[in-house]
Amino acid sequence: MARKLFLLLLVFLSFILGCRVGEKWHTSTFLFFDTICQINIFSSASDFKTAQEEVFQIFTEIEKHFSPGIKDYSSPIVLDLFHRALKVYHDSNGCFDITVSPLSRIWGFLGNQRRLPPSQEIESALRHIGMEKVKEQNGSLILLAEMEFDWGGIAKGLGIDLASKSLIEMGISRGFINAGGDLYCWGNNPDDKAWNIGIDNPREKGYFGVISISDLGAATTGDYQRYFMRDEVRYHHVFDPRTGYPARGKRSVTVVGPETVLCDALSTALFVSQQPEKVLEKYPDYGAIIIDSDGDISLLGKPYPFMLE
């Protein structure tokens, strides 16, 4: 009898020690890169406060280095992200290019004066675009006079990766960070299952499908996020850096994989590329859900659980 009670006590103590007292789901929202961001983690109240401060500090650092107009070309974090962007640039034959800022500017997507620029203006802007024009010297990047980086297609993903990694290292085993559709989720959701992530319908309200993932990132690029209409033609913010015009042929590209930073960059690269399957072959741990301009859906690369709504 005494031995049985001793064993029951051991089991009870193991259960108590294995649980962190006062843990529950906590949610917080804030602005990052002018985008509503959400943290949803399972933790104690004190750990959640620490986690909030950590995420805010990391995102503040990302904004400090990668916001529009910032010309810090020598810090290690900038150099590292440039090299990661450069790899995707080469792997996609130039379809992902962080030097497209002159195009964003003349089309009015860096302000509120969106317009259809004349062809001569587009041709002039193209002379200042191309990552091969950027030089690295003495630990700093050298840009031509009219060149400017647009980190919008990769920096949010980096911030999410750094923040989620930091929270996991803190011991937070279940959570979700979302910054305007770029996200990373780990562990199980509040229902103790994989996280169900809705993918926006690019032409109607609501979702067209759901991916079920955990310990993975995801990012979506679409022609419905920032655009204007002119003579029934949709002009959006995702430019083909080789033509100077918005990329054609797709409405939406969602990429799923181990790192949100690569999901972020690849979703743009695949949106622009006319051969997205060729690009994704170089990233075997990543999968894509593509809606083309006719509304047809295709799945490329590594298969992840996906369901139509």
Phi, psi and omega in degrees: 000314180298322180294322180294317178296323179297317179294320178297322178296320178298317179297316181297315180295322178297320179294315181297314182292332181281348179253140177268124188297135173079015181283140173200178180279132178235142180231143178214146176233150178198173180264138177214123185055041181059027181234140176288126181244151181226137171246134176222107185226156177259113185195175170284166180297319181292320178293325179295319178299316178297319180296317178302313181297321180293314180296316180298319179295317180294315181293325176297320178294320178297314178298323181299324185263335192236010176289155178304136178090346179286131182239052175264103187250013186233353181286149182303322182293326178289315179298318181295315181291326176300315181295324177292319177295322181296323178297315178294325176302311180291318183294337182254012181056041175085006181287332173253119187214116182278006177262018183280005183307320177302326177291315178302325183289311184287336176276354176086014181275354174267001177214207181247014181252067182289138188206163174260101185288153176294156184300326180296324179291322177294316179299322179293318180295324182297336179291345181248023181236142180135117184293340177292344178280344181278131180249152176243125183214129178052044177072022179217152178270138181246120180250151172296161188304320185264006182273154178203140180279146169238102185272006188299336183266011182208332187290323178299319179299320178297315180301317180296317179298314181295319181292313181294321178298318180295319180293321177297318178294335175287347181103007177278111191266352181219127181184177186204130174234127182230126177235089177061034179101342170271130190209164170217135177229146182218156185066198180262158180281181181301338176270010180062037177230177173297157182282131175264118184249118178282139177254123185301139170286123185286353182234349180223165176290149178096191183254149174261345181193171182224135172253143181247109189219163172205147183058039182215159174253166176205150178208147181234137170242131182216160179276002182257356186280314175218117184198170169217158181252140176215119182053044178065018175252134180270121176249116186243180190271358182264100187268146167276110186292354179268337181249333183088359180249160176305139180296144182244159173109347182220153174258327186201142173224123175246130179244137179238139179179182187296329183238128179294327181300321178283324174303317181301306182292318183292328179298324175289314181302316181289328177297320183279323187292142173274351177229065184299330179296328179291322178293315186290338176301334181277356181228075189295344179270006184243145177232159183224145173243116188242132170251120182276181186293344176267357181090004178281145184253137175225147178247128182236155173074208183295130182282130173239151184303119182224135180229136174286143176285000000 
